[in-house]
Amino acid sequence: MSDAALQTRPETHEIVVDEVFPHAPATVWKALTNGALMARWLMAPTGFAPIEGQRFTFQTTPGGSWDGVIHCQVLEAVENRRLVYAWKGGHEANTGYGAPLETVVTWTLTANEAGTRVKLVHSGFVLPRNASAFEGMSKGWKVVLERLETCAAETDETQH
């Protein structure tokens, strides 16, 4: 890549949340990839399956010219280990909430002595254009992981 191309590429930022859940990777994976369970800790997906290439959507609060639809595509799915999907939304006419967003969400599950290390990386935020989404989601993903852990705990209880 030329120096000029490097200089014109926008700097991107990422959100990282790293937690340890007291559950087996298979339990966390189920909560992470089951549509009905996803609806409880994130949003109800339409058309989701943990299959590479699968396209799906989430519906959130519309704003300005944006209809609130988040368009996603599974980029990688390795059972009990890794789930990666593109996360795109927003509208060119919006600034602040609902500005164009083209990011990637990566979930990595690693077994350890305490259960499973759950690492979320939401990458590709271009600032200042995505400052509103970056700020809101930086706080929001921490809450989402708490809800995911609660959902995994309930799933774990029903498996025993």
Backbone as JSON Lines, residues from 0, in Angstrom:
{"i":0,"aa":"M","n":[0.86,-1.18,0.0],"ca":[0.0,0.0,0.0],"c":[0.9,1.23,0.0]}
{"i":1,"aa":"S","n":[0.56,2.21,-0.82],"ca":[1.38,3.42,-0.92],"c":[1.21,4.3,0.31]}
{"i":2,"aa":"D","n":[2.16,5.2,0.53],"ca":[2.08,6.13,1.65],"c":[0.83,7.0,1.54]}
{"i":3,"aa":"A","n":[0.5,7.41,0.3],"ca":[-0.69,8.25,0.09],"c":[-1.95,7.5,0.49]}
{"i":4,"aa":"A","n":[-2.03,6.22,0.12],"ca":[-3.21,5.42,0.47],"c":[-3.31,5.25,1.98]}
{"i":5,"aa":"L","n":[-2.18,5.06,2.64],"ca":[-2.19,4.93,4.09],"c":[-2.67,6.21,4.75]}
{"i":6,"aa":"Q","n":[-2.29,7.35,4.21],"ca":[-2.67,8.63,4.81],"c":[-4.15,8.93,4.62]}
{"i":7,"aa":"T","n":[-4.77,8.39,3.57],"ca":[-6.18,8.69,3.33],"c":[-7.1,7.69,4.04]}
{"i":8,"aa":"R","n":[-6.56,6.59,4.53],"ca":[-7.39,5.64,5.28],"c":[-7.73,6.23,6.63]}
{"i":9,"aa":"P","n":[-9.02,6.24,6.98],"ca":[-9.39,6.83,8.27],"c":[-8.89,5.97,9.43]}
{"i":10,"aa":"E","n":[-8.58,6.62,10.52],"ca":[-8.19,5.9,11.73],"c":[-9.46,5.31,12.34]}
{"i":11,"aa":"T","n":[-9.39,4.05,12.72],"ca":[-10.57,3.42,13.31],"c":[-10.3,3.09,14.78]}
{"i":12,"aa":"H","n":[-11.38,2.94,15.51],"ca":[-11.32,2.64,16.94],"c":[-12.14,1.4,17.22]}
{"i":13,"aa":"E","n":[-11.85,0.77,18.36],"ca":[-12.58,-0.44,18.71],"c":[-12.97,-0.42,20.18]}
{"i":14,"aa":"I","n":[-14.03,-1.17,20.46],"ca":[-14.5,-1.39,21.82],"c":[-14.08,-2.81,22.19]}
{"i":15,"aa":"V","n":[-13.48,-2.98,23.35],"ca":[-13.09,-4.3,23.81],"c":[-13.68,-4.53,25.2]}
{"i":16,"aa":"V","n":[-14.39,-5.64,25.35],"ca":[-14.91,-6.06,26.66],"c":[-14.44,-7.49,26.85]}
{"i":17,"aa":"D","n":[-13.78,-7.74,27.98],"ca":[-13.15,-9.03,28.23],"c":[-13.59,-9.51,29.62]}
{"i":18,"aa":"E","n":[-14.34,-10.6,29.68],"ca":[-14.89,-11.11,30.94],"c":[-14.65,-12.62,31.04]}
{"i":19,"aa":"V","n":[-14.76,-13.15,32.24],"ca":[-14.73,-14.59,32.44],"c":[-16.09,-15.01,33.0]}
{"i":20,"aa":"F","n":[-16.74,-15.95,32.31],"ca":[-18.03,-16.48,32.74],"c":[-17.79,-17.85,33.37]}
{"i":21,"aa":"P","n":[-18.5,-18.18,34.45],"ca":[-18.32,-19.49,35.11],"c":[-19.12,-20.59,34.42]}
{"i":22,"aa":"H","n":[-18.99,-20.68,33.11],"ca":[-19.74,-21.66,32.32],"c":[-18.82,-22.24,31.26]}
{"i":23,"aa":"A","n":[-19.15,-23.43,30.78],"ca":[-18.38,-24.07,29.71],"c":[-18.57,-23.29,28.4]}
{"i":24,"aa":"P","n":[-17.58,-23.35,27.5],"ca":[-17.71,-22.67,26.21],"c":[-18.98,-23.07,25.45]}
{"i":25,"aa":"A","n":[-19.39,-24.33,25.52],"ca":[-20.6,-24.77,24.8],"c":[-21.85,-24.05,25.32]}
{"i":26,"aa":"T","n":[-21.89,-23.78,26.61],"ca":[-23.03,-23.07,27.2],"c":[-23.06,-21.62,26.73]}
{"i":27,"aa":"V","n":[-21.9,-20.98,26.74],"ca":[-21.82,-19.59,26.28],"c":[-22.14,-19.51,24.79]}
{"i":28,"aa":"W","n":[-21.62,-20.47,24.02],"ca":[-21.87,-20.51,22.58],"c":[-23.37,-20.6,22.29]}
{"i":29,"aa":"K","n":[-24.07,-21.45,23.05],"ca":[-25.52,-21.59,22.85],"c":[-26.22,-20.25,23.08]}
{"i":30,"aa":"A","n":[-25.88,-19.56,24.17],"ca":[-26.5,-18.27,24.46],"c":[-26.13,-17.24,23.39]}
{"i":31,"aa":"L","n":[-24.92,-17.36,22.85],"ca":[-24.41,-16.41,21.86],"c":[-25.03,-16.62,20.48]}
{"i":32,"aa":"T","n":[-25.46,-17.85,20.17],"ca":[-25.87,-18.16,18.79],"c":[-27.31,-18.64,18.63]}
{"i":33,"aa":"N","n":[-28.07,-18.71,19.68],"ca":[-29.47,-19.11,19.59],"c":[-30.31,-17.84,19.46]}
{"i":34,"aa":"G","n":[-31.07,-17.72,18.38],"ca":[-31.83,-16.5,18.12],"c":[-32.75,-16.08,19.26]}
{"i":35,"aa":"A","n":[-33.46,-17.04,19.85],"ca":[-34.38,-16.7,20.95],"c":[-33.6,-16.18,22.16]}
{"i":36,"aa":"L","n":[-32.43,-16.78,22.41],"ca":[-31.61,-16.31,23.53],"c":[-30.96,-14.96,23.2]}
{"i":37,"aa":"M","n":[-30.52,-14.78,21.95],"ca":[-29.95,-13.48,21.54],"c":[-30.92,-12.34,21.8]}
{"i":38,"aa":"A","n":[-32.2,-12.61,21.56],"ca":[-33.23,-11.59,21.77],"c":[-33.27,-11.13,23.22]}
{"i":39,"aa":"R","n":[-32.87,-12.0,24.13],"ca":[-32.9,-11.66,25.56],"c":[-31.71,-10.83,26.0]}
{"i":40,"aa":"W","n":[-30.54,-11.02,25.36],"ca":[-29.37,-10.28,25.83],"c":[-28.91,-9.17,24.89]}
{"i":41,"aa":"L","n":[-29.4,-9.16,23.65],"ca":[-29.01,-8.12,22.69],"c":[-30.24,-7.55,22.01]}
{"i":42,"aa":"M","n":[-30.63,-8.14,20.91],"ca":[-31.83,-7.77,20.16],"c":[-32.28,-9.04,19.44]}
{"i":43,"aa":"A","n":[-33.55,-9.09,19.07],"ca":[-34.05,-10.24,18.31],"c":[-33.49,-10.18,16.89]}
{"i":44,"aa":"P","n":[-32.75,-11.2,16.47],"ca":[-32.25,-11.2,15.1],"c":[-33.31,-11.75,14.14]}
{"i":45,"aa":"T","n":[-33.25,-11.31,12.91],"ca":[-34.09,-11.86,11.86],"c":[-33.17,-12.56,10.87]}
{"i":46,"aa":"G","n":[-33.33,-13.88,10.74],"ca":[-32.56,-14.65,9.78],"c":[-31.19,-15.11,10.24]}
{"i":47,"aa":"F","n":[-30.93,-15.05,11.55],"ca":[-29.59,-15.42,12.04],"c":[-29.39,-16.93,12.09]}
{"i":48,"aa":"A","n":[-28.21,-17.37,11.7],"ca":[-27.71,-18.73,11.93],"c":[-26.19,-18.61,11.98]}
{"i":49,"aa":"P","n":[-25.53,-19.35,12.86],"ca":[-24.07,-19.25,12.97],"c":[-23.36,-20.0,11.83]}
{"i":50,"aa":"I","n":[-23.62,-19.54,10.61],"ca":[-23.08,-20.16,9.4],"c":[-22.4,-19.07,8.58]}
{"i":51,"aa":"E","n":[-21.14,-19.29,8.22],"ca":[-20.4,-18.31,7.45],"c":[-21.17,-17.91,6.19]}
{"i":52,"aa":"G","n":[-21.28,-16.6,5.97],"ca":[-22.0,-16.07,4.82],"c":[-23.45,-15.71,5.11]}
{"i":53,"aa":"Q","n":[-24.01,-16.21,6.22],"ca":[-25.4,-15.96,6.57],"c":[-25.65,-14.48,6.81]}
{"i":54,"aa":"R","n":[-26.65,-13.93,6.15],"ca":[-27.04,-12.53,6.35],"c":[-28.22,-12.48,7.32]}
{"i":55,"aa":"F","n":[-28.22,-11.47,8.2],"ca":[-29.31,-11.3,9.14],"c":[-29.39,-9.84,9.54]}
{"i":56,"aa":"T","n":[-30.46,-9.49,10.24],"ca":[-30.64,-8.1,10.67],"c":[-31.06,-8.04,12.13]}
{"i":57,"aa":"F","n":[-30.81,-6.87,12.7],"ca":[-31.36,-6.48,13.99],"c":[-32.16,-5.21,13.74]}
{"i":58,"aa":"Q","n":[-33.17,-4.96,14.53],"ca":[-33.96,-3.73,14.45],"c":[-33.78,-2.97,15.75]}
{"i":59,"aa":"T","n":[-33.33,-1.72,15.65],"ca":[-33.2,-0.87,16.82],"c":[-33.98,0.41,16.57]}
{"i":60,"aa":"T","n":[-33.85,1.37,17.44],"ca":[-34.6,2.61,17.35],"c":[-34.17,3.42,16.13]}
{"i":61,"aa":"P","n":[-35.1,3.72,15.2],"ca":[-34.76,4.56,14.05],"c":[-34.36,5.97,14.51]}
{"i":62,"aa":"G","n":[-33.61,6.65,13.66],"ca":[-33.24,8.03,13.97],"c":[-32.94,8.8,12.69]}
{"i":63,"aa":"G","n":[-33.53,9.98,12.56],"ca":[-33.3,10.79,11.36],"c":[-33.71,10.03,10.12]}
{"i":64,"aa":"S","n":[-32.81,9.95,9.15],"ca":[-33.11,9.25,7.89],"c":[-32.85,7.74,7.97]}
{"i":65,"aa":"W","n":[-32.36,7.28,9.11],"ca":[-32.05,5.86,9.27],"c":[-33.25,5.1,9.81]}
{"i":66,"aa":"D","n":[-33.55,3.95,9.21],"ca":[-34.7,3.13,9.59],"c":[-34.46,2.25,10.83]}
{"i":67,"aa":"G","n":[-33.25,2.27,11.37],"ca":[-32.93,1.5,12.56],"c":[-32.53,0.06,12.3]}
{"i":68,"aa":"V","n":[-32.42,-0.33,11.02],"ca":[-32.04,-1.7,10.69],"c":[-30.51,-1.81,10.68]}
{"i":69,"aa":"I","n":[-30.01,-2.81,11.4],"ca":[-28.59,-3.13,11.39],"c":[-28.43,-4.37,10.51]}
{"i":70,"aa":"H","n":[-27.67,-4.22,9.44],"ca":[-27.45,-5.3,8.49],"c":[-26.17,-6.04,8.88]}
{"i":71,"aa":"C","n":[-26.29,-7.35,9.05],"ca":[-25.15,-8.15,9.5],"c":[-24.92,-9.31,8.54]}
{"i":72,"aa":"Q","n":[-23.68,-9.8,8.57],"ca":[-23.34,-11.02,7.84],"c":[-22.29,-11.77,8.64]}
{"i":73,"aa":"V","n":[-22.53,-13.07,8.83],"ca":[-21.57,-13.89,9.56],"c":[-20.32,-14.04,8.68]}
{"i":74,"aa":"L","n":[-19.18,-13.63,9.23],"ca":[-17.91,-13.73,8.52],"c":[-17.13,-14.98,8.92]}
{"i":75,"aa":"E","n":[-17.35,-15.43,10.16],"ca":[-16.67,-16.61,10.66],"c":[-17.49,-17.21,11.8]}
{"i":76,"aa":"A","n":[-17.58,-18.54,11.83],"ca":[-18.26,-19.23,12.93],"c":[-17.52,-20.53,13.2]}
{"i":77,"aa":"V","n":[-16.86,-20.57,14.35],"ca":[-16.15,-21.78,14.79],"c":[-16.81,-22.18,16.11]}
{"i":78,"aa":"E","n":[-17.59,-23.24,16.07],"ca":[-18.41,-23.63,17.22],"c":[-17.62,-23.66,18.53]}
{"i":79,"aa":"N","n":[-18.21,-23.03,19.54],"ca":[-17.66,-22.95,20.9],"c":[-16.37,-22.14,21.01]}
{"i":80,"aa":"R","n":[-15.96,-21.46,19.9],"ca":[-14.7,-20.73,19.95],"c":[-14.76,-19.3,19.44]}
{"i":81,"aa":"R","n":[-15.41,-19.09,18.26],"ca":[-15.3,-17.77,17.64],"c":[-16.5,-17.49,16.74]}
{"i":82,"aa":"L","n":[-17.05,-16.28,16.88],"ca":[-18.13,-15.82,16.02],"c":[-17.8,-14.39,15.6]}
{"i":83,"aa":"V","n":[-17.8,-14.15,14.3],"ca":[-17.47,-12.83,13.76],"c":[-18.56,-12.44,12.77]}
{"i":84,"aa":"Y","n":[-19.08,-11.2,12.93],"ca":[-20.05,-10.73,11.94],"c":[-19.88,-9.25,11.65]}
{"i":85,"aa":"A","n":[-20.18,-8.91,10.39],"ca":[-20.21,-7.5,9.97],"c":[-21.45,-6.87,10.58]}
{"i":86,"aa":"W","n":[-21.35,-5.58,10.94],"ca":[-22.42,-4.84,11.6],"c":[-22.5,-3.48,10.91]}
{"i":87,"aa":"K","n":[-23.51,-3.31,10.05],"ca":[-23.62,-2.07,9.26],"c":[-24.98,-1.44,9.45]}
{"i":88,"aa":"G","n":[-24.99,-0.13,9.58],"ca":[-26.25,0.59,9.73],"c":[-26.05,2.06,9.47]}
{"i":89,"aa":"G","n":[-27.08,2.81,9.74],"ca":[-27.01,4.26,9.57],"c":[-27.4,4.73,8.19]}
{"i":90,"aa":"H","n":[-27.35,6.03,8.01],"ca":[-27.74,6.67,6.76],"c":[-26.82,7.86,6.51]}
{"i":91,"aa":"E","n":[-26.43,8.05,5.26],"ca":[-25.52,9.14,4.89],"c":[-26.01,10.52,5.32]}
{"i":92,"aa":"A","n":[-27.34,10.69,5.39],"ca":[-27.89,12.01,5.74],"c":[-27.79,12.3,7.24]}
{"i":93,"aa":"N","n":[-27.47,11.29,8.04],"ca":[-27.43,11.47,9.49],"c":[-26.04,11.86,9.99]}
{"i":94,"aa":"T","n":[-26.04,12.71,11.0],"ca":[-24.84,12.93,11.8],"c":[-25.25,12.57,13.22]}
{"i":95,"aa":"G","n":[-24.29,12.16,14.03],"ca":[-24.64,11.71,15.38],"c":[-25.32,10.37,15.3]}
{"i":96,"aa":"Y","n":[-26.42,10.19,16.05],"ca":[-27.12,8.9,16.07],"c":[-27.6,8.55,14.67]}
{"i":97,"aa":"G","n":[-27.27,7.34,14.24],"ca":[-27.71,6.89,12.92],"c":[-26.79,7.27,11.79]}
{"i":98,"aa":"A","n":[-25.6,7.81,12.1],"ca":[-24.61,8.07,11.05],"c":[-24.14,6.74,10.47]}
{"i":99,"aa":"P","n":[-23.66,6.73,9.23],"ca":[-23.22,5.47,8.63],"c":[-22.18,4.76,9.5]}
{"i":100,"aa":"L","n":[-22.38,3.46,9.65],"ca":[-21.52,2.65,10.5],"c":[-21.21,1.35,9.78]}
{"i":101,"aa":"E","n":[-19.94,1.05,9.57],"ca":[-19.51,-0.21,8.96],"c":[-18.45,-0.8,9.87]}
{"i":102,"aa":"T","n":[-18.87,-1.76,10.71],"ca":[-17.99,-2.29,11.73],"c":[-18.02,-3.82,11.72]}
{"i":103,"aa":"V","n":[-17.2,-4.41,12.6],"ca":[-17.15,-5.86,12.73],"c":[-17.2,-6.21,14.22]}
{"i":104,"aa":"V","n":[-18.05,-7.18,14.57],"ca":[-18.17,-7.67,15.93],"c":[-17.51,-9.05,15.98]}
{"i":105,"aa":"T","n":[-16.55,-9.22,16.91],"ca":[-15.84,-10.49,17.05],"c":[-15.99,-11.0,18.48]}
{"i":106,"aa":"W","n":[-16.51,-12.21,18.6],"ca":[-16.63,-12.89,19.89],"c":[-15.62,-14.02,19.91]}
{"i":107,"aa":"T","n":[-14.77,-14.05,20.94],"ca":[-13.8,-15.14,21.09],"c":[-14.04,-15.8,22.44]}
{"i":108,"aa":"L","n":[-14.21,-17.12,22.43],"ca":[-14.44,-17.9,23.65],"c":[-13.21,-18.78,23.88]}
{"i":109,"aa":"T","n":[-12.66,-18.69,25.08],"ca":[-11.49,-19.48,25.43],"c":[-11.74,-20.17,26.77]}
{"i":110,"aa":"A","n":[-11.68,-21.51,26.78],"ca":[-11.87,-22.25,28.02],"c":[-10.72,-21.95,28.97]}
{"i":111,"aa":"N","n":[-11.04,-21.81,30.25],"ca":[-10.0,-21.68,31.28],"c":[-10.49,-22.34,32.56]}
{"i":112,"aa":"E","n":[-9.67,-22.33,33.59],"ca":[-10.01,-23.04,34.83],"c":[-11.27,-22.5,35.5]}
{"i":113,"aa":"A","n":[-11.61,-21.23,35.25],"ca":[-12.79,-20.63,35.88],"c":[-14.05,-20.77,35.03]}
{"i":114,"aa":"G","n":[-13.91,-21.25,33.8],"ca":[-15.07,-21.36,32.9],"c":[-14.67,-20.98,31.49]}
{"i":115,"aa":"T","n":[-15.15,-19.82,31.04],"ca":[-14.86,-19.36,29.69],"c":[-14.53,-17.88,29.69]}
{"i":116,"aa":"R","n":[-13.4,-17.55,29.08],"ca":[-13.06,-16.14,28.84],"c":[-13.84,-15.72,27.6]}
{"i":117,"aa":"V","n":[-14.64,-14.67,27.75],"ca":[-15.46,-14.14,26.67],"c":[-14.89,-12.78,26.31]}
{"i":118,"aa":"K","n":[-14.34,-12.69,25.1],"ca":[-13.77,-11.42,24.64],"c":[-14.57,-10.92,23.45]}
{"i":119,"aa":"L","n":[-15.09,-9.71,23.6],"ca":[-15.83,-9.04,22.53],"c":[-14.95,-7.9,22.01]}
{"i":120,"aa":"V","n":[-14.79,-7.84,20.7],"ca":[-14.12,-6.71,20.07],"c":[-15.07,-6.2,18.99]}
{"i":121,"aa":"H","n":[-15.52,-4.96,19.14],"ca":[-16.35,-4.31,18.12],"c":[-15.45,-3.26,17.48]}
{"i":122,"aa":"S","n":[-15.02,-3.51,16.25],"ca":[-14.0,-2.69,15.61],"c":[-14.52,-1.96,14.37]}
{"i":123,"aa":"G","n":[-13.79,-0.92,14.0],"ca":[-14.08,-0.2,12.76],"c":[-14.79,1.12,12.91]}
{"i":124,"aa":"F","n":[-14.88,1.65,14.12],"ca":[-15.53,2.94,14.34],"c":[-14.63,4.06,13.8]}
{"i":125,"aa":"V","n":[-15.19,4.88,12.92],"ca":[-14.45,6.0,12.35],"c":[-14.89,7.26,13.1]}
{"i":126,"aa":"L","n":[-13.93,7.88,13.79],"ca":[-14.25,9.1,14.54],"c":[-13.79,10.31,13.73]}
{"i":127,"aa":"P","n":[-14.54,11.4,13.74],"ca":[-15.66,11.69,14.63],"c":[-17.03,11.2,14.11]}
{"i":128,"aa":"R","n":[-17.1,10.73,12.85],"ca":[-18.39,10.35,12.27],"c":[-19.17,9.38,13.16]}
{"i":129,"aa":"N","n":[-18.49,8.38,13.73],"ca":[-19.15,7.36,14.54],"c":[-19.03,7.61,16.04]}
{"i":130,"aa":"A","n":[-18.73,8.84,16.45],"ca":[-18.52,9.14,17.87],"c":[-19.75,8.8,18.71]}
{"i":131,"aa":"S","n":[-20.94,9.1,18.22],"ca":[-22.17,8.82,18.96],"c":[-22.32,7.32,19.18]}
{"i":132,"aa":"A","n":[-22.15,6.52,18.13],"ca":[-22.26,5.06,18.25],"c":[-21.16,4.5,19.14]}
{"i":133,"aa":"F","n":[-19.94,5.01,18.96],"ca":[-18.8,4.52,19.75],"c":[-19.02,4.76,21.23]}
{"i":134,"aa":"E","n":[-19.46,5.95,21.57],"ca":[-19.7,6.29,22.98],"c":[-20.83,5.45,23.57]}
{"i":135,"aa":"G","n":[-21.95,5.39,22.86],"ca":[-23.1,4.64,23.36],"c":[-22.83,3.15,23.47]}
{"i":136,"aa":"M","n":[-22.16,2.59,22.46],"ca":[-21.9,1.16,22.46],"c":[-20.77,0.79,23.43]}
{"i":137,"aa":"S","n":[-19.87,1.71,23.71],"ca":[-18.82,1.44,24.71],"c":[-19.46,1.13,26.06]}
{"i":138,"aa":"K","n":[-20.49,1.86,26.4],"ca":[-21.23,1.6,27.64],"c":[-22.17,0.41,27.46]}
{"i":139,"aa":"G","n":[-22.84,0.37,26.34],"ca":[-23.86,-0.64,26.08],"c":[-23.34,-2.06,26.05]}
{"i":140,"aa":"W","n":[-22.18,-2.29,25.43],"ca":[-21.66,-3.65,25.33],"c":[-21.35,-4.24,26.71]}
{"i":141,"aa":"K","n":[-20.95,-3.41,27.67],"ca":[-20.69,-3.92,29.03],"c":[-21.98,-4.46,29.63]}
{"i":142,"aa":"V","n":[-23.09,-3.76,29.43],"ca":[-24.4,-4.2,29.92],"c":[-24.83,-5.46,29.17]}
{"i":143,"aa":"V","n":[-24.59,-5.48,27.87],"ca":[-24.96,-6.64,27.05],"c":[-24.24,-7.89,27.55]}
{"i":144,"aa":"L","n":[-22.95,-7.77,27.88],"ca":[-22.22,-8.94,28.38],"c":[-22.76,-9.42,29.71]}
{"i":145,"aa":"E","n":[-23.2,-8.51,30.56],"ca":[-23.84,-8.91,31.82],"c":[-25.1,-9.72,31.54]}
{"i":146,"aa":"R","n":[-25.89,-9.25,30.58],"ca":[-27.13,-9.97,30.23],"c":[-26.82,-11.31,29.57]}
{"i":147,"aa":"L","n":[-25.75,-11.35,28.75],"ca":[-25.33,-12.61,28.13],"c":[-24.95,-13.62,29.2]}
{"i":148,"aa":"E","n":[-24.22,-13.18,30.22],"ca":[-23.81,-14.09,31.3],"c":[-25.03,-14.62,32.04]}
{"i":149,"aa":"T","n":[-26.0,-13.76,32.32],"ca":[-27.24,-14.18,32.99],"c":[-27.96,-15.22,32.14]}
{"i":150,"aa":"C","n":[-28.02,-14.98,30.85],"ca":[-28.68,-15.9,29.92],"c":[-27.93,-17.24,29.88]}
{"i":151,"aa":"A","n":[-26.6,-17.18,29.86],"ca":[-25.8,-18.41,29.86],"c":[-26.02,-19.19,31.16]}
{"i":152,"aa":"A","n":[-26.1,-18.47,32.29],"ca":[-26.33,-19.13,33.58],"c":[-27.67,-19.86,33.58]}
{"i":153,"aa":"E","n":[-28.71,-19.22,33.04],"ca":[-30.03,-19.86,32.98],"c":[-30.0,-21.06,32.04]}
{"i":154,"aa":"T","n":[-29.27,-20.95,30.94],"ca":[-29.13,-22.05,29.99],"c":[-28.4,-23.21,30.65]}
{"i":155,"aa":"D","n":[-27.36,-22.88,31.4],"ca":[-26.56,-23.88,32.12],"c":[-27.43,-24.65,33.11]}
{"i":156,"aa":"E","n":[-28.3,-23.94,33.83],"ca":[-29.18,-24.56,34.83],"c":[-30.17,-25.53,34.17]}
{"i":157,"aa":"T","n":[-30.66,-25.18,32.99],"ca":[-31.65,-26.04,32.33],"c":[-30.98,-27.28,31.71]}
{"i":158,"aa":"Q","n":[-29.65,-27.24,31.54],"ca":[-28.94,-28.39,30.96],"c":[-28.58,-29.42,32.02]}
{"i":159,"aa":"H","n":[-28.73,-29.09,33.31],"ca":[-28.36,-30.02,34.38],"c":[-29.56,-30.79,34.9]}
